[in-house]
């Protein structure tokens, strides 16, 4: 999607250049200029721009669907990458080993999604590169709040795949998106089960109510007077 948009912007800029060239040609005649070499340059520049615009339009028309698929998958890759980063940050601060094991299983599955998306992007001729913004984090958070935040991320990712199922009708592409959507739905169900479990006051011990984010580059616990 971004590449297609960039090509459209390039075409628009060339159209603007053609308009300026036309103005130059009019002024050339109006001012009575007689410079054959300059006139030839203006004429050839206009012809070259015409040819370039035709070539770009043909390329874009022939590959628009593929570019659209790549853009959609890159967006999905960014969402999966953000979920992985989110889970990794959770695992650094959760003291409950059982919960860490549950989230680590989800992390491994999300990494498989990321790998599958990257492979598919490359197979379509794209580059599996992405950037993402980390959502603002509260200074302290409970396990229950953490799980609810993660559920929301999974639901957004699942919705993205479901949108793709209605947008792209190619069988192979639909199969991939359908698999990812079902697996994200399963992740949501697993998180729901954990939320139900940790809603119990007996399970949610004090140390699970007030977790502090840990930056692995700021030292080890007990040796960070600037944050502890």
ABEGO torsion letter per residue (X at the ends): XAAAAAAAAAAAAAAAAAAAAAAAAAAAAAAGBBBAAAAAAAAAAAAAAAAAAAAAAAAAAAAAAAAAAAAAAAAAAAAAAAAAAAAAAAAAABABAAAAAAAAAAAAAAAAAAAAAAAAAAAAGBBBBBBBBBBBBBABBBAAAAAAAAAAAAAAAAAAAAAAAAABABAAAAAAAAAAAAAAAAAAAAAAAAAAAAABAAABBAAAABBBBBBAAAEBBGABAAAX
